[in-house]
Amino acid sequence: MMRKILRSLPFKLLSGVVLGILVGLAANEAVMNVIVTVKQVLGQVITFCVPLIVIGFIAPSITRLGKNASRMLGVALLIAYVSSIGAAFFAMFAGYGLIPHLSIVSSAEGLKELPEVIFQLEIPQIMSVMSALVFSVLVGLGVTWTKADRTAEILEEFQQIVQQIVIKVIIPVLPVFIACTFCGLSYEGTITRQLPVFLKVILIVMAGHYIWMALLYMLAGIYSGKNPVEVVKHYGPAYITAVGTMSSAATLAVALRCARKSTVLREDMVSFGIPLFANIHLCGSVLTEVFFVMTVAQILYGRIPSAGTMVLFCLLLGVFAIGAPGVPGGTVMASLGLITGVLLFNDTGTALMLTIFALQDSFGTACNVTGDGALTLILTGYAEKHRIGENIE
């Protein structure tokens, strides 16, 4: 039993977090030179594999859906958007209720700078994640419309290849990558020196994340008629990985593994939904961003934006979130135009927003990834209610 625990992915990931923090507290610049270099290399490997995972899982899944592919894609986009704007409005109401009563100090000064990497290894992706997503959707739909059986078989074989890459490459290097990430945060002082700032804002936002995840899973359970606990209980490793990588895309391999352990999720819906939602469903990041822009506005400008302005910001942010890359800070980077154009933040406000968002990005990503399981349960329920057959060989 003990050996099984020691070999489990959650234990390895948690060990990476703890070891990374301890090494970061004691490390000197020479040690950190090596660590940031290892992190950069591993990060490049993981990032390179992400488009392959997206193509390998989404395209074959669409071909298996056959004539129902277009309809399932539309349903997935709709529920991802509804979840994102729902989280945004939830954060907006919480902001109006809580922020005026808070006294938040938001200084991020005094952090150490990480040393430069010893050598820069660039491994460019074969295409961007969003290009891979669009490519997968168009190829999958094209194969379905033309009934190109040979191409469908090639996509099935490619999926098996990608599965082995995930098992033999991505999963083994993730604990090391997470250890290096937390080592850097510990060395900089983000975890220690900025803890008071971190806690004041993050505890409120994290409570919002858990409330929203609970609501999503409850609604998914009601709609599908299945026990949502059978999904969420397997998501521990994915949650921890997301906290460490701060990237929905980098967590994709673990999320697929967790979702496949559920007895209530259909295999075809997992292969189709989890990679798709990793790129279009960013409810945790949206919730966080809405609460933070209201907090920053109160700190810098002495007032929260008007209700009309915030409603417009929330509705547009849901659209921008669908197109945002599932990488660290992807949501806030994609929506900088909204922050400056709709909320009229100046350079100081934008910089402060980016800083505070970066301090909690890991927890928002973990909410995104865990929420994907609930949306996949809704897809499973939809497929069964509309008698869409399961096409798995």
Secondary structure, DSSP 4 states (H G I P E B T S, - for coil): -HHHHHHSHHHHHHHHHHHHHHHHHH--HHHHHHHHHHHHHHHHHHHHHHHHHHHHHHHHHHHHHGGGHHHHHHHHHHHHHHHHHHHHHHHHHHHHHHGGG--------SPPPPPPPSS------SS-HHHHHHHHHHHHHHHHHHT-HHHHHHHHHHHHHHHHHIIIIIHHHHHHHHHHHHHHHHHHTTTTTTHHHHHHHHHHHHHHHHHHHHHHHHHHHHHHTS-THHHHTT-HHHHHHHHHH--TTTTHHHHHHHHHT-SSS-HHHHHHHHHHHHHH--HHHHHHHHHHHHHHHHHHHSSPPPHHHHHHHHHHHHHHHHHS-SSTTHHHHHTHHHHHHTS---HHHHHHHHHHHHHHHHHHHHHHHHHHHHHHHHHHHHHHHTT------
